[in-house]
Amino acid sequence: MPVYDYEATSPKQQCPRCANGFEYVQSIHDPRLTACPDCGAPVRRVITAPAIGRSKSKLDDRAKAAGFTKLKRLGKGEYEKMY
């Protein structure tokens, strides 16, 4: 199920949950939230960039930080240590 981000539209009527924005898990077929589930303040859905995958460079950085060694193939049976 998708996770949607919401934020309060009224600065006067906010609780700690909707003051900083919150995430809400709901089906694509469910209607949008119009009020905060905790305090009932009016909220709107915020468009955010999706987090689909991780980049290869980040994977290399995490592997290096964990102490793994990356090898680059030079030829048949020949490898060079990259880090």
mmCIF file as gemmi writes it, N, C-alpha and C atoms, coordinates in Angstrom:
data_model
loop_
_atom_site.group_PDB
_atom_site.id
_atom_site.type_symbol
_atom_site.label_atom_id
_atom_site.label_alt_id
_atom_site.label_comp_id
_atom_site.label_asym_id
_atom_site.label_entity_id
_atom_site.label_seq_id
_atom_site.pdbx_PDB_ins_code
_atom_site.Cartn_x
_atom_site.Cartn_y
_atom_site.Cartn_z
_atom_site.occupancy
_atom_site.B_iso_or_equiv
_atom_site.pdbx_formal_charge
_atom_site.auth_seq_id
_atom_site.auth_asym_id
_atom_site.pdbx_PDB_model_num
ATOM 1 N N . MET Axp A 1 ? 0.835 -1.18 0 1 0 ? 1 A 1
ATOM 2 C CA . MET Axp A 1 ? 0 0 0 1 0 ? 1 A 1
ATOM 3 C C . MET Axp A 1 ? 0.882 1.247 0 1 0 ? 1 A 1
ATOM 4 N N . PRO Axp A 2 ? 0.463 2.26 -0.709 1 0 ? 2 A 1
ATOM 5 C CA . PRO Axp A 2 ? 1.255 3.491 -0.761 1 0 ? 2 A 1
ATOM 6 C C . PRO Axp A 2 ? 1.228 4.271 0.553 1 0 ? 2 A 1
ATOM 7 N N . VAL Axp A 3 ? 2.28 5.036 0.755 1 0 ? 3 A 1
ATOM 8 C CA . VAL Axp A 3 ? 2.371 5.927 1.908 1 0 ? 3 A 1
ATOM 9 C C . VAL Axp A 3 ? 2.222 7.349 1.378 1 0 ? 3 A 1
ATOM 10 N N . TYR Axp A 4 ? 1.283 8.091 1.925 1 0 ? 4 A 1
ATOM 11 C CA . TYR Axp A 4 ? 1.037 9.469 1.507 1 0 ? 4 A 1
ATOM 12 C C . TYR Axp A 4 ? 1.452 10.426 2.607 1 0 ? 4 A 1
ATOM 13 N N . ASP Axp A 5 ? 1.949 11.602 2.221 1 0 ? 5 A 1
ATOM 14 C CA . ASP Axp A 5 ? 2.341 12.642 3.168 1 0 ? 5 A 1
ATOM 15 C C . ASP Axp A 5 ? 1.235 13.685 3.24 1 0 ? 5 A 1
ATOM 16 N N . TYR Axp A 6 ? 0.906 14.099 4.461 1 0 ? 6 A 1
ATOM 17 C CA . TYR Axp A 6 ? -0.11 15.122 4.69 1 0 ? 6 A 1
ATOM 18 C C . TYR Axp A 6 ? 0.463 16.199 5.593 1 0 ? 6 A 1
ATOM 19 N N . GLU Axp A 7 ? -0.083 17.42 5.46 1 0 ? 7 A 1
ATOM 20 C CA . GLU Axp A 7 ? 0.29 18.518 6.35 1 0 ? 7 A 1
ATOM 21 C C . GLU Axp A 7 ? -0.949 19.352 6.654 1 0 ? 7 A 1
ATOM 22 N N . ALA Axp A 8 ? -0.924 20.033 7.791 1 0 ? 8 A 1
ATOM 23 C CA . ALA Axp A 8 ? -2.051 20.872 8.198 1 0 ? 8 A 1
ATOM 24 C C . ALA Axp A 8 ? -2.13 22.106 7.318 1 0 ? 8 A 1
ATOM 25 N N . THR Axp A 9 ? -3.344 22.542 7.014 1 0 ? 9 A 1
ATOM 26 C CA . THR Axp A 9 ? -3.524 23.753 6.202 1 0 ? 9 A 1
ATOM 27 C C . THR Axp A 9 ? -3.825 24.97 7.059 1 0 ? 9 A 1
ATOM 28 N N . SER Axp A 10 ? -4.234 24.753 8.293 1 0 ? 10 A 1
ATOM 29 C CA . SER Axp A 10 ? -4.564 25.856 9.18 1 0 ? 10 A 1
ATOM 30 C C . SER Axp A 10 ? -3.514 25.972 10.283 1 0 ? 10 A 1
ATOM 31 N N . PRO Axp A 11 ? -2.769 27.079 10.343 1 0 ? 11 A 1
ATOM 32 C CA . PRO Axp A 11 ? -1.741 27.209 11.375 1 0 ? 11 A 1
ATOM 33 C C . PRO Axp A 11 ? -2.311 27.368 12.786 1 0 ? 11 A 1
ATOM 34 N N . LYS Axp A 12 ? -3.557 27.76 12.891 1 0 ? 12 A 1
ATOM 35 C CA . LYS Axp A 12 ? -4.161 27.972 14.213 1 0 ? 12 A 1
ATOM 36 C C . LYS Axp A 12 ? -4.563 26.655 14.867 1 0 ? 12 A 1
ATOM 37 N N . GLN Axp A 13 ? -5.017 25.708 14.079 1 0 ? 13 A 1
ATOM 38 C CA . GLN Axp A 13 ? -5.58 24.478 14.62 1 0 ? 13 A 1
ATOM 39 C C . GLN Axp A 13 ? -4.674 23.31 14.233 1 0 ? 13 A 1
ATOM 40 N N . GLN Axp A 14 ? -3.711 22.993 15.115 1 0 ? 14 A 1
ATOM 41 C CA . GLN Axp A 14 ? -2.777 21.907 14.85 1 0 ? 14 A 1
ATOM 42 C C . GLN Axp A 14 ? -2.47 21.137 16.117 1 0 ? 14 A 1
ATOM 43 N N . CYS Axp A 15 ? -2.187 19.859 15.949 1 0 ? 15 A 1
ATOM 44 C CA . CYS Axp A 15 ? -1.694 19.036 17.055 1 0 ? 15 A 1
ATOM 45 C C . CYS Axp A 15 ? -0.237 18.684 16.735 1 0 ? 15 A 1
ATOM 46 N N . PRO Axp A 16 ? 0.502 18.064 17.63 1 0 ? 16 A 1
ATOM 47 C CA . PRO Axp A 16 ? 1.898 17.715 17.336 1 0 ? 16 A 1
ATOM 48 C C . PRO Axp A 16 ? 2.043 16.819 16.096 1 0 ? 16 A 1
ATOM 49 N N . ARG Axp A 17 ? 1.055 16.003 15.816 1 0 ? 17 A 1
ATOM 50 C CA . ARG Axp A 17 ? 1.133 15.098 14.662 1 0 ? 17 A 1
ATOM 51 C C . ARG Axp A 17 ? 1.054 15.858 13.334 1 0 ? 17 A 1
ATOM 52 N N . CYS Axp A 18 ? 0.099 16.754 13.201 1 0 ? 18 A 1
ATOM 53 C CA . CYS Axp A 18 ? -0.092 17.414 11.904 1 0 ? 18 A 1
ATOM 54 C C . CYS Axp A 18 ? 0.698 18.723 11.777 1 0 ? 18 A 1
ATOM 55 N N . ALA Axp A 19 ? 1.265 19.228 12.857 1 0 ? 19 A 1
ATOM 56 C CA . ALA Axp A 19 ? 2.042 20.467 12.786 1 0 ? 19 A 1
ATOM 57 C C . ALA Axp A 19 ? 3.295 20.293 11.933 1 0 ? 19 A 1
ATOM 58 N N . ASN Axp A 20 ? 3.942 19.144 12.034 1 0 ? 20 A 1
ATOM 59 C CA . ASN Axp A 20 ? 5.167 18.873 11.277 1 0 ? 20 A 1
ATOM 60 C C . ASN Axp A 20 ? 4.908 18.019 10.048 1 0 ? 20 A 1
ATOM 61 N N . GLY Axp A 21 ? 3.675 17.675 9.797 1 0 ? 21 A 1
ATOM 62 C CA . GLY Axp A 21 ? 3.347 16.783 8.695 1 0 ? 21 A 1
ATOM 63 C C . GLY Axp A 21 ? 3.431 15.338 9.157 1 0 ? 21 A 1
ATOM 64 N N . PHE Axp A 22 ? 2.707 14.457 8.494 1 0 ? 22 A 1
ATOM 65 C CA . PHE Axp A 22 ? 2.72 13.052 8.874 1 0 ? 22 A 1
ATOM 66 C C . PHE Axp A 22 ? 2.496 12.186 7.648 1 0 ? 22 A 1
ATOM 67 N N . GLU Axp A 23 ? 2.895 10.915 7.777 1 0 ? 23 A 1
ATOM 68 C CA . GLU Axp A 23 ? 2.687 9.933 6.728 1 0 ? 23 A 1
ATOM 69 C C . GLU Axp A 23 ? 1.479 9.082 7.087 1 0 ? 23 A 1
ATOM 70 N N . TYR Axp A 24 ? 0.749 8.672 6.064 1 0 ? 24 A 1
ATOM 71 C CA . TYR Axp A 24 ? -0.448 7.874 6.295 1 0 ? 24 A 1
ATOM 72 C C . TYR Axp A 24 ? -0.515 6.785 5.231 1 0 ? 24 A 1
ATOM 73 N N . VAL Axp A 25 ? -0.644 5.537 5.659 1 0 ? 25 A 1
ATOM 74 C CA . VAL Axp A 25 ? -0.72 4.407 4.738 1 0 ? 25 A 1
ATOM 75 C C . VAL Axp A 25 ? -2.181 4.172 4.395 1 0 ? 25 A 1
ATOM 76 N N . GLN Axp A 26 ? -2.472 4.199 3.093 1 0 ? 26 A 1
ATOM 77 C CA . GLN Axp A 26 ? -3.834 3.951 2.659 1 0 ? 26 A 1
ATOM 78 C C . GLN Axp A 26 ? -3.828 3.415 1.233 1 0 ? 26 A 1
ATOM 79 N N . SER Axp A 27 ? -4.898 2.761 0.856 1 0 ? 27 A 1
ATOM 80 C CA . SER Axp A 27 ? -5.029 2.206 -0.482 1 0 ? 27 A 1
ATOM 81 C C . SER Axp A 27 ? -5.176 3.322 -1.508 1 0 ? 27 A 1
ATOM 82 N N . ILE Axp A 28 ? -4.825 3.022 -2.739 1 0 ? 28 A 1
ATOM 83 C CA . ILE Axp A 28 ? -4.997 3.98 -3.827 1 0 ? 28 A 1
ATOM 84 C C . ILE Axp A 28 ? -6.469 4.317 -4.013 1 0 ? 28 A 1
ATOM 85 N N . HIS Axp A 29 ? -7.335 3.383 -3.695 1 0 ? 29 A 1
ATOM 86 C CA . HIS Axp A 29 ? -8.768 3.557 -3.9 1 0 ? 29 A 1
ATOM 87 C C . HIS Axp A 29 ? -9.457 4.305 -2.759 1 0 ? 29 A 1
ATOM 88 N N . ASP Axp A 30 ? -8.767 4.474 -1.626 1 0 ? 30 A 1
ATOM 89 C CA . ASP Axp A 30 ? -9.341 5.222 -0.503 1 0 ? 30 A 1
ATOM 90 C C . ASP Axp A 30 ? -9.368 6.712 -0.826 1 0 ? 30 A 1
ATOM 91 N N . PRO Axp A 31 ? -10.367 7.429 -0.342 1 0 ? 31 A 1
ATOM 92 C CA . PRO Axp A 31 ? -10.387 8.885 -0.56 1 0 ? 31 A 1
ATOM 93 C C . PRO Axp A 31 ? -9.289 9.57 0.256 1 0 ? 31 A 1
ATOM 94 N N . ARG Axp A 32 ? -8.87 10.747 -0.203 1 0 ? 32 A 1
ATOM 95 C CA . ARG Axp A 32 ? -7.853 11.518 0.518 1 0 ? 32 A 1
ATOM 96 C C . ARG Axp A 32 ? -8.361 11.904 1.895 1 0 ? 32 A 1
ATOM 97 N N . LEU Axp A 33 ? -7.438 12.056 2.832 1 0 ? 33 A 1
ATOM 98 C CA . LEU Axp A 33 ? -7.808 12.571 4.147 1 0 ? 33 A 1
ATOM 99 C C . LEU Axp A 33 ? -8.103 14.064 4.008 1 0 ? 33 A 1
ATOM 100 N N . THR Axp A 34 ? -9.114 14.526 4.702 1 0 ? 34 A 1
ATOM 101 C CA . THR Axp A 34 ? -9.419 15.958 4.72 1 0 ? 34 A 1
ATOM 102 C C . THR Axp A 34 ? -9.204 16.536 6.113 1 0 ? 34 A 1
ATOM 103 N N . ALA Axp A 35 ? -9.074 15.651 7.11 1 0 ? 35 A 1
ATOM 104 C CA . ALA Axp A 35 ? -8.876 16.092 8.492 1 0 ? 35 A 1
ATOM 105 C C . ALA Axp A 35 ? -7.853 15.195 9.175 1 0 ? 35 A 1
ATOM 106 N N . CYS Axp A 36 ? -7.11 15.762 10.113 1 0 ? 36 A 1
ATOM 107 C CA . CYS Axp A 36 ? -6.124 15.017 10.892 1 0 ? 36 A 1
ATOM 108 C C . CYS Axp A 36 ? -6.842 13.943 11.708 1 0 ? 36 A 1
ATOM 109 N N . PRO Axp A 37 ? -6.34 12.707 11.723 1 0 ? 37 A 1
ATOM 110 C CA . PRO Axp A 37 ? -6.982 11.64 12.498 1 0 ? 37 A 1
ATOM 111 C C . PRO Axp A 37 ? -6.981 11.902 14.006 1 0 ? 37 A 1
ATOM 112 N N . ASP Axp A 38 ? -6.036 12.716 14.507 1 0 ? 38 A 1
ATOM 113 C CA . ASP Axp A 38 ? -5.95 12.97 15.945 1 0 ? 38 A 1
ATOM 114 C C . ASP Axp A 38 ? -6.787 14.159 16.4 1 0 ? 38 A 1
ATOM 115 N N . CYS Axp A 39 ? -6.633 15.316 15.717 1 0 ? 39 A 1
ATOM 116 C CA . CYS Axp A 39 ? -7.278 16.531 16.222 1 0 ? 39 A 1
ATOM 117 C C . CYS Axp A 39 ? -8.393 17.06 15.319 1 0 ? 39 A 1
ATOM 118 N N . GLY Axp A 40 ? -8.51 16.531 14.106 1 0 ? 40 A 1
ATOM 119 C CA . GLY Axp A 40 ? -9.573 16.976 13.211 1 0 ? 40 A 1
ATOM 120 C C . GLY Axp A 40 ? -9.265 18.246 12.434 1 0 ? 40 A 1
ATOM 121 N N . ALA Axp A 41 ? -8.02 18.74 12.515 1 0 ? 41 A 1
ATOM 122 C CA . ALA Axp A 41 ? -7.635 19.941 11.762 1 0 ? 41 A 1
ATOM 123 C C . ALA Axp A 41 ? -7.624 19.63 10.268 1 0 ? 41 A 1
ATOM 124 N N . PRO Axp A 42 ? -7.959 20.607 9.431 1 0 ? 42 A 1
ATOM 125 C CA . PRO Axp A 42 ? -7.933 20.345 7.99 1 0 ? 42 A 1
ATOM 126 C C . PRO Axp A 42 ? -6.509 20.081 7.499 1 0 ? 42 A 1
ATOM 127 N N . VAL Axp A 43 ? -6.361 19.058 6.644 1 0 ? 43 A 1
ATOM 128 C CA . VAL Axp A 43 ? -5.057 18.686 6.103 1 0 ? 43 A 1
ATOM 129 C C . VAL Axp A 43 ? -5.144 18.565 4.583 1 0 ? 43 A 1
ATOM 130 N N . ARG Axp A 44 ? -3.966 18.609 3.943 1 0 ? 44 A 1
ATOM 131 C CA . ARG Axp A 44 ? -3.895 18.409 2.505 1 0 ? 44 A 1
ATOM 132 C C . ARG Axp A 44 ? -2.769 17.429 2.214 1 0 ? 44 A 1
ATOM 133 N N . ARG Axp A 45 ? -2.897 16.726 1.082 1 0 ? 45 A 1
ATOM 134 C CA . ARG Axp A 45 ? -1.874 15.779 0.666 1 0 ? 45 A 1
ATOM 135 C C . ARG Axp A 45 ? -0.733 16.549 0.021 1 0 ? 45 A 1
ATOM 136 N N . VAL Axp A 46 ? 0.483 16.193 0.372 1 0 ? 46 A 1
ATOM 137 C CA . VAL Axp A 46 ? 1.683 16.846 -0.14 1 0 ? 46 A 1
ATOM 138 C C . VAL Axp A 46 ? 2.349 15.91 -1.148 1 0 ? 46 A 1
ATOM 139 N N . ILE Axp A 47 ? 2.729 16.446 -2.292 1 0 ? 47 A 1
ATOM 140 C CA . ILE Axp A 47 ? 3.405 15.641 -3.303 1 0 ? 47 A 1
ATOM 141 C C . ILE Axp A 47 ? 4.886 15.56 -2.957 1 0 ? 47 A 1
ATOM 142 N N . THR Axp A 48 ? 5.4 14.339 -2.883 1 0 ? 48 A 1
ATOM 143 C CA . THR Axp A 48 ? 6.81 14.115 -2.581 1 0 ? 48 A 1
ATOM 144 C C . THR Axp A 48 ? 7.399 13.175 -3.619 1 0 ? 48 A 1
ATOM 145 N N . ALA Axp A 49 ? 8.701 13.192 -3.73 1 0 ? 49 A 1
ATOM 146 C CA . ALA Axp A 49 ? 9.386 12.305 -4.675 1 0 ? 49 A 1
ATOM 147 C C . ALA Axp A 49 ? 9.346 10.877 -4.148 1 0 ? 49 A 1
ATOM 148 N N . PRO Axp A 50 ? 9.085 9.914 -5.014 1 0 ? 50 A 1
ATOM 149 C CA . PRO Axp A 50 ? 9.045 8.52 -4.564 1 0 ? 50 A 1
ATOM 150 C C . PRO Axp A 50 ? 10.448 7.989 -4.301 1 0 ? 50 A 1
ATOM 151 N N . ALA Axp A 51 ? 10.55 7.079 -3.359 1 0 ? 51 A 1
ATOM 152 C CA . ALA Axp A 51 ? 11.812 6.409 -3.061 1 0 ? 51 A 1
ATOM 153 C C . ALA Axp A 51 ? 11.72 5.001 -3.643 1 0 ? 51 A 1
ATOM 154 N N . ILE Axp A 52 ? 12.191 4.849 -4.868 1 0 ? 52 A 1
ATOM 155 C CA . ILE Axp A 52 ? 12.012 3.581 -5.577 1 0 ? 52 A 1
ATOM 156 C C . ILE Axp A 52 ? 13.173 2.625 -5.336 1 0 ? 52 A 1
ATOM 157 N N . GLY Axp A 53 ? 14.368 3.098 -5.387 1 0 ? 53 A 1
ATOM 158 C CA . GLY Axp A 53 ? 15.518 2.218 -5.215 1 0 ? 53 A 1
ATOM 159 C C . GLY Axp A 53 ? 16.707 2.99 -4.707 1 0 ? 53 A 1
ATOM 160 N N . ARG Axp A 54 ? 17.794 2.301 -4.645 1 0 ? 54 A 1
ATOM 161 C CA . ARG Axp A 54 ? 19.014 2.951 -4.184 1 0 ? 54 A 1
ATOM 162 C C . ARG Axp A 54 ? 20.013 2.977 -5.327 1 0 ? 54 A 1
ATOM 163 N N . SER Axp A 55 ? 20.831 3.996 -5.356 1 0 ? 55 A 1
ATOM 164 C CA . SER Axp A 55 ? 21.803 4.122 -6.436 1 0 ? 55 A 1
ATOM 165 C C . SER Axp A 55 ? 22.974 3.172 -6.202 1 0 ? 55 A 1
ATOM 166 N N . LYS Axp A 56 ? 23.656 2.84 -7.277 1 0 ? 56 A 1
ATOM 167 C CA . LYS Axp A 56 ? 24.785 1.94 -7.181 1 0 ? 56 A 1
ATOM 168 C C . LYS Axp A 56 ? 25.925 2.567 -6.381 1 0 ? 56 A 1
ATOM 169 N N . SER Axp A 57 ? 26.107 3.879 -6.504 1 0 ? 57 A 1
ATOM 170 C CA . SER Axp A 57 ? 27.189 4.53 -5.764 1 0 ? 57 A 1
ATOM 171 C C . SER Axp A 57 ? 26.952 4.438 -4.255 1 0 ? 57 A 1
ATOM 172 N N . LYS Axp A 58 ? 25.706 4.555 -3.832 1 0 ? 58 A 1
ATOM 173 C CA . LYS Axp A 58 ? 25.404 4.421 -2.403 1 0 ? 58 A 1
ATOM 174 C C . LYS Axp A 58 ? 25.671 3 -1.933 1 0 ? 58 A 1
ATOM 175 N N . LEU Axp A 59 ? 25.375 2.014 -2.786 1 0 ? 59 A 1
ATOM 176 C CA . LEU Axp A 59 ? 25.64 0.619 -2.45 1 0 ? 59 A 1
ATOM 177 C C . LEU Axp A 59 ? 27.138 0.414 -2.257 1 0 ? 59 A 1
ATOM 178 N N . ASP Axp A 60 ? 27.956 0.995 -3.153 1 0 ? 60 A 1
ATOM 179 C CA . ASP Axp A 60 ? 29.404 0.892 -3.024 1 0 ? 60 A 1
ATOM 180 C C . ASP Axp A 60 ? 29.891 1.54 -1.733 1 0 ? 60 A 1
ATOM 181 N N . ASP Axp A 61 ? 29.349 2.693 -1.385 1 0 ? 61 A 1
ATOM 182 C CA . ASP Axp A 61 ? 29.743 3.384 -0.158 1 0 ? 61 A 1
ATOM 183 C C . ASP Axp A 61 ? 29.404 2.559 1.079 1 0 ? 61 A 1
ATOM 184 N N . ARG Axp A 62 ? 28.212 1.96 1.084 1 0 ? 62 A 1
ATOM 185 C CA . ARG Axp A 62 ? 27.814 1.146 2.237 1 0 ? 62 A 1
ATOM 186 C C . ARG Axp A 62 ? 28.662 -0.106 2.355 1 0 ? 62 A 1
ATOM 187 N N . ALA Axp A 63 ? 29.012 -0.731 1.222 1 0 ? 63 A 1
ATOM 188 C CA . ALA Axp A 63 ? 29.851 -1.927 1.242 1 0 ? 63 A 1
ATOM 189 C C . ALA Axp A 63 ? 31.246 -1.589 1.769 1 0 ? 63 A 1
ATOM 190 N N . LYS Axp A 64 ? 31.789 -0.46 1.331 1 0 ? 64 A 1
ATOM 191 C CA . LYS Axp A 64 ? 33.114 -0.031 1.791 1 0 ? 64 A 1
ATOM 192 C C . LYS Axp A 64 ? 33.093 0.247 3.291 1 0 ? 64 A 1
ATOM 193 N N . ALA Axp A 65 ? 32.048 0.925 3.762 1 0 ? 65 A 1
ATOM 194 C CA . ALA Axp A 65 ? 31.937 1.237 5.193 1 0 ? 65 A 1
ATOM 195 C C . ALA Axp A 65 ? 31.792 -0.029 6.035 1 0 ? 65 A 1
ATOM 196 N N . ALA Axp A 66 ? 31.218 -1.086 5.453 1 0 ? 66 A 1
ATOM 197 C CA . ALA Axp A 66 ? 31.038 -2.34 6.185 1 0 ? 66 A 1
ATOM 198 C C . ALA Axp A 66 ? 32.286 -3.212 6.153 1 0 ? 66 A 1
ATOM 199 N N . GLY Axp A 67 ? 33.32 -2.774 5.404 1 0 ? 67 A 1
ATOM 200 C CA . GLY Axp A 67 ? 34.581 -3.503 5.394 1 0 ? 67 A 1
ATOM 201 C C . GLY Axp A 67 ? 34.732 -4.475 4.231 1 0 ? 67 A 1
ATOM 202 N N . PHE Axp A 68 ? 33.845 -4.436 3.257 1 0 ? 68 A 1
ATOM 203 C CA . PHE Axp A 68 ? 33.956 -5.319 2.106 1 0 ? 68 A 1
ATOM 204 C C . PHE Axp A 68 ? 34.97 -4.769 1.11 1 0 ? 68 A 1
ATOM 205 N N . THR Axp A 69 ? 35.512 -5.639 0.274 1 0 ? 69 A 1
ATOM 206 C CA . THR Axp A 69 ? 36.462 -5.262 -0.762 1 0 ? 69 A 1
ATOM 207 C C . THR Axp A 69 ? 35.8 -5.429 -2.12 1 0 ? 69 A 1
ATOM 208 N N . LYS Axp A 70 ? 35.952 -4.45 -2.988 1 0 ? 70 A 1
ATOM 209 C CA . LYS Axp A 70 ? 35.403 -4.53 -4.333 1 0 ? 70 A 1
ATOM 210 C C . LYS Axp A 70 ? 36.554 -4.783 -5.307 1 0 ? 70 A 1
ATOM 211 N N . LEU Axp A 71 ? 36.353 -5.752 -6.194 1 0 ? 71 A 1
ATOM 212 C CA . LEU Axp A 71 ? 37.354 -6.101 -7.177 1 0 ? 71 A 1
ATOM 213 C C . LEU Axp A 71 ? 36.847 -5.785 -8.574 1 0 ? 71 A 1
ATOM 214 N N . LYS Axp A 72 ? 37.762 -5.337 -9.433 1 0 ? 72 A 1
ATOM 215 C CA . LYS Axp A 72 ? 37.435 -5.055 -10.828 1 0 ? 72 A 1
ATOM 216 C C . LYS Axp A 72 ? 38.161 -6.086 -11.685 1 0 ? 72 A 1
ATOM 217 N N . ARG Axp A 73 ? 37.423 -6.709 -12.586 1 0 ? 73 A 1
ATOM 218 C CA . ARG Axp A 73 ? 38.021 -7.733 -13.438 1 0 ? 73 A 1
ATOM 219 C C . ARG Axp A 73 ? 38.84 -7.078 -14.545 1 0 ? 73 A 1
ATOM 220 N N . LEU Axp A 74 ? 40.112 -7.47 -14.651 1 0 ? 74 A 1
ATOM 221 C CA . LEU Axp A 74 ? 41.001 -6.946 -15.679 1 0 ? 74 A 1
ATOM 222 C C . LEU Axp A 74 ? 41.067 -7.879 -16.878 1 0 ? 74 A 1
ATOM 223 N N . GLY Axp A 75 ? 41.065 -9.127 -16.637 1 0 ? 75 A 1
ATOM 224 C CA . GLY Axp A 75 ? 41.151 -10.143 -17.689 1 0 ? 75 A 1
ATOM 225 C C . GLY Axp A 75 ? 40.79 -11.484 -17.1 1 0 ? 75 A 1
ATOM 226 N N . LYS Axp A 76 ? 41.075 -12.544 -17.851 1 0 ? 76 A 1
ATOM 227 C CA . LYS Axp A 76 ? 40.744 -13.883 -17.387 1 0 ? 76 A 1
ATOM 228 C C . LYS Axp A 76 ? 41.597 -14.237 -16.169 1 0 ? 76 A 1
ATOM 229 N N . GLY Axp A 77 ? 40.969 -14.317 -15.04 1 0 ? 77 A 1
ATOM 230 C CA . GLY Axp A 77 ? 41.662 -14.649 -13.803 1 0 ? 77 A 1
ATOM 231 C C . GLY Axp A 77 ? 42.448 -13.51 -13.182 1 0 ? 77 A 1
ATOM 232 N N . GLU Axp A 78 ? 42.328 -12.308 -13.715 1 0 ? 78 A 1
ATOM 233 C CA . GLU Axp A 78 ? 43.05 -11.157 -13.172 1 0 ? 78 A 1
ATOM 234 C C . GLU Axp A 78 ? 42.065 -10.143 -12.614 1 0 ? 78 A 1
ATOM 235 N N . TYR Axp A 79 ? 42.289 -9.725 -11.388 1 0 ? 79 A 1
ATOM 236 C CA . TYR Axp A 79 ? 41.423 -8.752 -10.739 1 0 ? 79 A 1
ATOM 237 C C . TYR Axp A 79 ? 42.269 -7.677 -10.078 1 0 ? 79 A 1
ATOM 238 N N . GLU Axp A 80 ? 41.702 -6.501 -9.972 1 0 ? 80 A 1
ATOM 239 C CA . GLU Axp A 80 ? 42.361 -5.373 -9.33 1 0 ? 80 A 1
ATOM 240 C C . GLU Axp A 80 ? 41.483 -4.913 -8.168 1 0 ? 80 A 1
ATOM 241 N N . LYS Axp A 81 ? 42.109 -4.653 -7.03 1 0 ? 81 A 1
ATOM 242 C CA . LYS Axp A 81 ? 41.372 -4.192 -5.855 1 0 ? 81 A 1
ATOM 243 C C . LYS Axp A 81 ? 41.01 -2.734 -6.046 1 0 ? 81 A 1
ATOM 244 N N . MET Axp A 82 ? 39.712 -2.394 -5.949 1 0 ? 82 A 1
ATOM 245 C CA . MET Axp A 82 ? 39.264 -1.017 -6.123 1 0 ? 82 A 1
ATOM 246 C C . MET Axp A 82 ? 39.289 -0.252 -4.803 1 0 ? 82 A 1
ATOM 247 N N . TYR Axp A 83 ? 38.918 -0.905 -3.725 1 0 ? 83 A 1
ATOM 248 C CA . TYR Axp A 83 ? 39 -0.311 -2.384 1 0 ? 83 A 1
ATOM 249 C C . TYR Axp A 83 ? 39.056 -1.392 -1.354 1 0 ? 83 A 1
